[in-house]
Structures are given as C-alpha cells and as structure tokens.
C-alpha cells in the first residue's frame, strides 16, 4: 500500500479499509480469534491500555441483532450510563458502526486510531470486520465507557466480537443464513451462535423454535428466555416486540449484576428508539419509501405480518439479495402486496442490474408512488445515495 495514514482524507476511509477485505459480513469473514488477539497484543505493546468496562454485552443471532443492540444502548443511556455501541454493517459511512452515547465516532478520532491500527492490521492480516472491532474497542476504552455492546458479525464461536471476554450474551432468533460458514442445518448454526454465551455470567435468548431451544438448553442449562416487550413501540414492525423484549429483560438482569439502572426510564427509552434501515419511512419528493434491511427468508417472513397490515398496496417492491441466497419462497408472500415485485440478485439475470437503474426506471412511471426496498445495508445505502444524487428533497419520518 503506497498511501500513509496522514495522506488519507475522510472520504477515503472506506477505500483504505477495503484493502483489508470486503466489508460485507460473511464475504469478509475469517473464522478464528488468532488475528484479533495478535492485533490487540501488538497495540498493547505500543503502549495503548485497553480498559475493561463495568459491563460488556455480546449480541448474536440471525436477525434482530442490530435493533436489539440499539434498544439496549438507549435503555442504558437513560440510566445515565456511558455506552459504547458497536454494530455492523453500516448504511452510508463506516462511522455508523462505532457510537459512544448515541454519537458516531468523529473522523478525527477514527483517523487517530487508524494511524496506530492499520499498519499492524496489514501486518497481522486481520479482516475488515476484525479491524473494525479493534478500532471500536480502542474508542470505547479511551472514552472510559461504562458498558460496551458488541454486535457479532457472523455466528459467534469464531467471530471477532467473542475474542474478548464478556459478562452477558444475548441471542436473537436463529434461522438459516450464512450456511457456507456456519453449517448447512439449523442445528449446526444454533451451536455456532450459542457461543455468544461463552464465559458470560448471564445468558439470555429471545424465544426460539423447538429445535434451537433444545440445543441451547443442552449447551447452556442456565439460559433465560425473553418474551415480547408488550408495549407500543415507535419503530414499525411486530417483530420488533421480540427485540425490544430481549433488551428489556437484559436490563432487569443487569440490575441483578449490581449495575444501577432505572427500569422505568429504560422502558420509556426503548419505546422511543428508532434505528435506521428498519422499516424506515422516507418521504422522497412526492413519493413514499419504506426501507428495511431484510434480505433473507427468515427476516422477510418476520416482516410480512406488518407489511400485510398496510392499508394501501405498494406500487413496487424491490427485493434485493445476493445470488447465493434463495428468496423464491418469499415471492408468493410479497406479490399480493404490490403492483409489481422486482427481484435483483446482482448476477445480471433479472430486469435490472443495479439499484440506480431500477429506481430511475420505475419511478419515472409513477407521479406519487409507494415503494418498498428490501435488501442489505449496501442496497439501502445505494438507494439513499441515489436520492441525494437526484437532489430531490427527502427526509425520514
């Protein structure tokens, strides 16, 4: 690499990090803790001191990890605690992944950590995600946060976030996904994800199907299960009740660990939490967009009851995923909800090859339309970037 840290400008951060590997979670996935531990040791040998927070929480699962992590962060902040939140992927910029008390890490701070980390990361050969995890740990340590919340990337057993000790593990619903890395059946995937509890004093799970529940109980006899939140949420989607419920039970368990939290304030904060890219409603020119990061079968099935309850049909549903995922079973669910469903897998076999091309064409036919975008965070980012490129007024509701 010819460039140095001092030559990197803010808008080049992504390109520079991409030299470590593709940021898409499982394409970037390098199983094992060896590289992360080696990088942490190398940084420590250069004089950086990693301070242990009062509480470290891991969050794993197939879907709902990010929402659960955000709910928990908001609840803890409402108790006056300083919170470090690490999530992935991001929608528009890398800074979204690392937040302290709800504020994204600044460009200046990020660059200062990268100046230390990047030469070592390239030497150790850590992946994009592994390096991002270490950057987050440095930022949280420097800020002396009270609680760190770390969202897993892929699985849990060999994920970068489980390379460091934690006090509490949270598991959101488990389903088939990332089979190339985690195993071909639900039993194997459940075992992989159950390692989110490894070494933790508290193990909490959302309600799971019978197969997953049996496996979890065998692996971790002391696991507790959380029900729905049971109160109205600002975020759309009945499935969010499960995520919010898990966060609320976590707050109750944190209280039992001796960390002072205000459960009344926590409940109020959870009710008001909004997370970008989760059935987010955007007014764009004269159009209404809803965007959700559901891009696997389990996520779309969870979202379906809420979509079915919409009073008016969508003009177009854009269903975007990778060519190695099969969403065939989702199409019959979505077809009655829209005048048109457009499938995009990025392999050139469908009507449009890019999100920009699809948006340009489909919106040209409608004066004031209703559109639903289902896809990865990359897809949502491409959609928002297209809106900005058009220069039309848009805002999230």
Secondary structure, DSSP 8 states (H G I E B T S, - for coil): ----GGG--GGGHHHHHHTT---STTTS----SHHHHHHHHHHHHTT------SEEEEEE-SSSHHHHHHHHHHHHHTTT--EEEE----SS-GGGGEEETTEE--HHHHHHHHHHHHHHHHHHT--HHHHHHHHHHHHHHHTT-SEEEEE-SS-STT-GGGSS--SEEEE----S--HHHH-SSHHHHHHHHHGGGTT-SEEEEE---HHHHHHHHHH-TT-EEE----S--SS--TTHHHHHHHHHHHHHHHHHTT----HHHHHHHHHH---TTSSEEEEETTEEEEEE---SHHHHHHHHHHHHT-SS-BSEEEEE--TTS--HHHHHHHHTTBS-EEEE-SSS-SS-SSHHHHHHHHHTT-SS-EEEEE--HHHHHHHHHHHHHHT--EEE-
